[in-house]
Each structure stands twice: as structure tokens, then as C-alpha cells.
Amino acid sequence: MDPSFEHRAGVDIFVPGGGDWRDALGKVTHLGIGAHADDLEFMAYAGIAECRSGGGVFGGVTVTDGGGSVGGAEGIVAVRRAEQRSAAELGGYAVMIQLGRGSAETRMPGALAQDLGEILAATRPRIVYTHNPADRHETHVAVSVAVIEALRRAEMARRPDRVFGCEVWRDLDWLTGDDRVRLDCGRDAAFAGELNAVFASQIGGGKRYDLAVMGRRRAQATFDQPRSADAAEMVTLAMDLTPLVADESLSVRDYVAAKIDRFREDVLRRLT
């Protein structure tokens, strides 16, 4: 049966190498699901780089149409769609699906999880990268929750080995101990910069995401451990969402609250 989203207005499905998108999606081992065009390149570069070096096959899903972008002029939706396609081609993605939803629509519960469930039914990724539920951007949080909901609907055998909720609109250096997952983004930094630069509509609109993302990665690597040399040149921090996918009884709110409590305890312990 055809997925319900495939022929909906605004949906764009791009296979850089050509061929049927279902076949391409079936080959994906590392799947990134982001809210906006450029989120995947900023938060899931570790997976993109690993796949480029032969460690798997990367595929992407972008949920919104980018209509509310900073500096959004007439035609910005088409521009952002084209930029995301260019990034997919440059990055060697197997497939790039853009669902074309508005931000308000994305924040409505249930509908997005249905779309994502249909996409996930066509693939069995080992690793999924998405936003973390403690992000400062409401649309990012909505995507994170929808990804968890969609993965919970899948049979246990079809769920990924790891699910990472990555930092974008809130750094995750406040996570403590094992709560903090370090994704090595140091491979081919020059290419990472080239990939970021694809999204010229945002950079030209007054947001130097290209510089900020690279600076954050280097800062997270350097300020990770105060008493040891850097283990990587560049790092993106993530929250491990795998337990939420494996155990449907876990509340997302309670799961995040427990991490916040551990951060609070860590800060107060040092002040005692």
C-alpha cells in the first residue's frame, strides 16, 4: 500500500543516485530526522561522515517547509527545498524526504508520527538521529516526540539499536556522566564546512549557522574534560533516547526530568 504522505502537496522525495525511493530507503542504516532544512547537517554530521567513509548508508527526513525562516523572502520554501536536495547530493545520502509541513502543523500531535511510521516501515536503520526533547525550539521538540512515538509503534525487532537526540537550539553540555553522548564530528572538517555552506539562504539572512556549528563542535570537544587531552577534534553532544524507544512505559517528561535532576545535584554537590 502506498504511504499516505507520498502524493500530498508539498512533499518532496529525492533520490540523488536515481531509482525508487523505497528501494533507496531500504538500504539506509543511519537515518536522520530533522525539523528544518539544515538540521540534519548540523546535528547528524557524525552519521553523515561515517556513511561517507563506508560505514553505512545515510538517509534523511526533513519535516517542515522552511516557510518561517529568518530572512524568508518570497519563494523561500522552494529555495530551502533546493538547498536540502543539494546537501543530500553533496553528502551522498541514499534518499532525502521533505514532508513540507508548516511549523504549526508539525506541532499538532499524532499526524507527524503517522508519516514517520510509514517511512520507518520501509527501512530498518541501525541508528536514528533526531532532536532532543530538551531543545529550546518548540518545533524541534515536537519532531523529537513524534519520532519516539513512531518508533514505539514499530515491532521491537524493527526498532533501531541507538536513537540519539542531538543538540541544536540548546547545548547539551549540562548533561552529566553517562547521560552525555559524544558524537565524533572531527572527520573531514573541510567537507563539513562545505556541507554547512550549502544553506546560503540562512547564512545570507543574517544567521551564521555555518560558523556557529563548527565553533560549537570544537568547543564541545575541548571543554569536555578539564584534566585530559581532547579525545576528538570536534564533537556534537546528544541525549540517548534509546531507552524511551525500548520501553514504552517510560514518560518522555520524566526521562528528561531525571537528567535535569542529576544536573542540579551535580551543581549543588560542587557548592557544598
C-alpha positions in Angstrom: 0.0 0.0 0.0 1.3 3.5 -0.9 2.2 5.7 2.1 -0.4 8.4 2.7 2.2 11.2 2.5 3.7 10.4 -0.8 1.4 12.4 -3.1 0.5 15.1 -0.6 1.1 18.7 -1.8 4.5 20.0 -0.6 6.1 16.6 -0.2 9.5 16.2 -2.0 11.2 12.8 -2.3 14.7 13.0 -3.8 17.0 10.0 -4.6 20.4 11.5 -5.5 21.5 8.3 -7.3 18.2 7.8 -9.0 15.8 4.9 -8.7 12.8 4.1 -6.5 12.8 5.9 -3.1 11.5 2.8 -1.3 14.5 0.8 -2.5 16.8 3.6 -1.5 15.2 3.9 1.9 15.5 0.1 2.4 19.3 0.4 2.2 19.6 3.1 4.9 21.5 2.2 8.1 21.8 5.7 9.5 18.6 7.8 9.4 18.4 11.5 10.3 15.0 13.1 11.1 15.1 16.9 11.5 12.6 19.7 11.7 14.2 22.1 9.2 16.4 22.0 6.1 20.0 22.2 7.5 19.1 20.5 10.9 20.4 17.1 9.7 23.7 18.6 8.5 24.2 20.5 11.8 23.2 17.8 14.3 23.8 14.4 12.5 27.1 15.1 10.8 28.7 12.2 12.7 26.4 9.8 10.9 26.8 11.5 7.5 30.6 11.4 7.8 30.6 7.7 8.9 28.5 6.7 5.9 30.6 8.7 3.5 33.7 6.7 4.7 31.9 3.4 4.0 30.4 2.8 7.4 26.8 2.7 6.3 24.2 4.4 4.2 22.7 7.7 5.3 19.1 8.8 4.6 17.3 12.0 5.7 13.9 13.3 6.6 13.1 17.0 6.9 9.7 17.7 8.3 8.9 21.4 7.7 8.9 23.5 4.5 11.1 26.3 6.0 8.4 29.0 5.4 9.1 30.8 8.6 12.9 31.1 8.1 14.8 34.1 9.2 15.1 36.5 6.2 12.5 34.5 4.5 11.7 36.2 1.2 9.2 35.3 -1.4 10.0 31.8 -2.7 11.9 30.8 0.4 10.2 27.4 0.6 11.4 26.4 -2.9 14.9 27.8 -2.1 15.1 25.8 1.1 13.9 22.6 -0.6 16.6 23.0 -3.3 19.3 23.6 -0.7 18.3 20.4 1.2 18.4 18.5 -2.1 21.9 19.9 -2.8 23.1 18.9 0.7 21.8 15.4 0.1 23.6 15.1 -3.2 26.8 16.5 -1.8 26.6 14.3 1.3 25.9 11.1 -0.6 22.6 10.4 1.0 20.6 7.5 -0.4 17.3 9.4 -0.1 16.0 12.7 1.1 12.4 13.1 2.1 11.0 16.5 2.8 7.5 16.4 4.2 6.7 20.0 3.6 4.7 20.6 6.8 4.2 24.0 8.3 5.6 24.5 11.8 2.2 24.9 13.4 1.0 21.7 11.7 4.2 19.9 12.9 3.3 20.7 16.5 -0.1 19.0 16.2 0.1 15.6 18.0 -0.3 12.4 16.1 -0.2 13.3 12.4 3.5 13.6 12.1 4.1 10.3 13.9 1.9 8.6 11.2 4.1 9.9 8.4 7.3 8.9 10.2 5.9 5.5 10.9 5.2 4.9 7.2 8.8 6.0 6.4 10.3 3.8 9.1 8.2 0.8 7.9 10.3 1.0 4.6 13.6 0.8 6.4 15.4 -0.7 9.4 18.0 1.8 10.4 20.6 0.8 13.0 20.9 4.4 14.2 18.4 7.3 14.2 19.5 10.9 14.8 16.8 13.5 15.7 16.3 16.4 18.0 16.5 16.1 21.8 13.3 16.7 23.8 15.0 19.3 26.0 15.6 21.6 22.9 14.7 25.2 23.1 12.8 25.2 19.8 9.2 24.0 20.1 9.1 22.5 16.6 12.3 20.6 17.3 10.7 19.2 20.5 7.6 18.2 18.5 9.7 16.3 16.0 11.6 14.5 18.8 8.4 13.4 20.5 6.9 12.3 17.1 10.0 10.2 16.3 9.8 8.5 19.7 6.1 7.8 19.2 6.6 6.4 15.6 9.4 4.1 16.7 7.4 2.8 19.6 4.7 1.8 17.1 7.1 -0.4 15.3 7.7 -4.1 16.1 10.5 -4.5 18.6 12.7 -6.3 16.1 12.4 -3.4 13.7 13.5 -0.7 16.2 17.0 0.8 15.8 19.9 -0.1 18.0 20.5 3.5 19.0 18.4 6.7 18.9 20.3 10.0 19.6 18.6 13.3 20.4 21.1 15.9 19.3 21.8 19.5 20.3 20.7 22.3 18.0 18.8 25.1 19.8 20.2 24.2 23.3 23.6 22.9 24.0 23.7 19.6 25.9 26.9 20.2 27.9 24.7 20.3 31.0 24.1 16.6 30.8 26.2 14.7 33.4 28.2 11.5 33.3 26.8 8.8 31.1 23.8 11.0 30.2 26.1 12.8 27.8 26.7 11.1 24.5 29.6 12.4 22.4 29.3 12.0 18.6 32.7 12.4 16.9 32.4 15.0 14.2 36.1 15.5 13.5 36.2 13.5 10.3 36.8 15.7 7.3 36.2 19.1 8.8 36.7 20.8 5.5 33.8 18.8 4.0 31.6 19.6 7.0 32.1 23.3 6.3 31.3 22.8 2.7 28.1 21.0 3.6 27.0 23.7 6.0 27.7 26.4 3.4 25.0 24.9 1.1 22.3 26.6 3.1 23.1 30.1 1.8 19.6 31.4 2.3 20.0 31.2 6.1 23.6 32.4 6.2 22.7 35.4 3.9 19.6 36.0 6.0 21.8 37.0 9.0 22.3 33.7 10.8 25.9 32.4 10.6 24.9 28.9 11.4 27.9 27.6 9.4 30.4 29.2 11.7 28.4 28.7 14.9 28.0 24.9 14.3 31.7 24.4 13.7 32.6 26.5 16.7 30.3 24.6 18.9 31.7 21.2 17.8 35.2 22.3 18.6 34.1 23.9 21.9 32.3 20.7 23.0 35.5 18.6 22.2 37.8 21.0 24.1 35.6 21.7 27.2 34.6 18.1 27.6 37.2 17.0 30.2 39.3 19.5 32.1 42.0 17.1 33.1 42.7 15.2 29.9 43.7 15.9 26.3 40.9 16.2 23.7 39.7 12.8 22.6 38.3 14.3 19.4 38.8 17.4 17.4 35.0 18.1 17.1 32.1 16.7 18.9 28.3 17.0 18.8 26.6 16.2 22.1 23.4 14.1 22.2 20.9 12.6 24.6 20.5 8.8 24.4 16.8 8.3 23.6 17.1 4.5 23.1 15.6 3.7 26.5 12.5 5.6 25.5 12.1 3.6 22.3 12.8 0.3 24.0 10.4 0.8 27.0 7.0 2.3 26.1 6.1 2.7 29.8 8.7 5.5 30.2 7.4 9.0 30.2 9.4 11.4 28.0 8.8 14.2 30.6 10.0 12.0 33.4 13.0 10.8 31.5 14.2 14.3 30.8 13.3 15.5 34.3 15.6 12.8 35.7 18.5 14.1 33.7 17.8 17.7 34.8 17.7 16.5 38.4 21.1 14.8 38.0 22.4 18.1 36.6 21.0 20.0 39.6 22.6 17.5 42.0 25.9 17.8 40.3 26.0 21.6 40.5 24.9 21.7 44.2 27.4 19.0 45.1 30.3 21.1 43.9 28.9 24.1 46.0 28.7 22.0 49.2 
